[in-house]
């Protein structure tokens, strides 16, 4: 298990070995979720938010992943001032790369 600290204003995307994670705000909370779609591993951070189904739609095959499911599978995340502290299962010696990427998903836009 790896405990990591990062500045969410500088880094919203993380690569831990062969796994990718991104930060997303859902239901007035921020979650650290796996970036790969359960269907075929597509990059969820490039998907779009479906307001009717309350789900993220994968850009590869249009598979929908419910927000509820993403929240259940999210990595444990704690905020201290402007620092996010996350717990990532896996080897502590696995290298972690932090990046800032454009996250396409915007559930608060057009969902009224």
N, C-alpha and C positions, 0 to 999 in steps of 0.2 A: 504494500500500500504506500502511495506517495502523497505527502501533504505538501501542497504548493501554495505559494503566495504570489499574487500578481496585481498590477494596477489595471482594473477593467476599463479605464479611460484610454489606456495605451494599447491594451491587448484584449481582443474579444474572441480570439481564435487560438486554439492550442493543439499542438501535435505531440502525442505521447507515444513514442515507438511507432507502431503502424495504425494507431487510433487517432481520430480527429474529434475535437469538441468545439462548441461555440456557445457564447452567451446569448440568451434570448429573454426578452421581457414578456411575460405572460401573466395575465390576471394581477397586475400591479406588483409582481415579484420577478426577480431575475433568476434564471436557471442556467446551469452548465449542462448541456446535453450533447450526446453523441451526434456527430455530423452525418453519419451514414444512415440512409433509409433502411429499415428492416427488410424491405422487399428485395432490393438488389444492390444496396450499398451506395446509392446515389447521394450527392452532396446536398443535404437538407438546407444548408445555409443559403443555397441558391434557389430554393423553392419559393412558393408563394403561400400566403395565408388564405384559406377558404373559410369565410365568415359563417356560411350556412352550416358547415360541418364542424366548425371550431377545430380545424386541423391544418397541418402543414402539408402541402402537396409537393412531392418529390419532382424535380425537373426532368428526371430521366424517363420515368414510366407513368407519371401522374398518379402514383400510389399516395393515398392520404394517410398521415400519421396523426392521430388525435392528440390534442394538447394535453388531455388527461393522461394519456400513455407517456408522453414526453416528461411530464411532471413526475410520474411514478419512477421513471428510469433515470432521472437527473442525478448528477453527482452531488454529494453533500457540499454545500457552499455556505460560508459564513462571511459577513462583511464586518470589517473593523476600519472605521474612518473611510479612507479611499483605497483600501486594500481588500481584495477578495482572497479568501483562503478556501481551497478546495481539497477534497480527498479523492484521489484517483486510484482505483484498484490496479494492482500490477506491481512489477518489480520496481524497487526504489532506484535502481541503477539505470533504468530506462531514460534516455535523454528526453527532455521536454523543450519544445520550441514554442515561443509565444509570438503571435502575429496580430496585426490589425487588418481585418478584411471587411469588405462591404457585405453586410448581412441583408439579404434581399427581403426577408420576412418582416412585415409590418402589420401586425394584427389590429392596431388601433386606427388604421387608415381605412375608412369606408365600411366599417362594421357596425354602423348604427342602425 
